[in-house]
């Protein structure tokens, strides 16, 4: 069996290191009791965060989304694209300050309720919005039975500030899926 081709290997924004360092320090300082821990964290945190970022990975292949993370307990998740129901984007105030975004991978069949939640969280992928779009587009291609690799980008319409270009792109994608279904009949 051949290796699936990689469609996008995500890069992580270098600002993620500063975000992790300062957001945790801020939370520790708010809890007054955590101030001594904040001082220790500022000393050791830089090394820990560097190791964490070295172990981060997020790769989109033709049929899966592969996510790697962890320092001591390393986790490698391979999520079939057809099981992904949504990639929820999130951005808190500190993340917004650093210009970072995160996403949560939600899959069909994951447990709901207080113990449930998202399968995987990723923070700091460069161009996270485009990465999310690529994952969802590839998932839709698989679901429609169409080609399994990313198609050459179509000629894009002039950018519009009201979002009409995005809507037109979605309409184009729906028409392509309809045409592919009609061709299968």
Secondary structure, DSSP 8 states (H G I E B T S, - for coil): -----EEEE--B-THHHHHHHHHHHHHHHHTSTTHHHHHHHHHHHHHHHHHHHHT-EEEEESSEEEEEE-SSS-EEEEEEGGGEEEEEEE--HHHHHHT--EEEEEETT---STT---SEEEE-BTTHHHHHHHHHHHHHHHHTT--SS-----------TTSHHHHHHHHHHHHHHHHHHHHH-
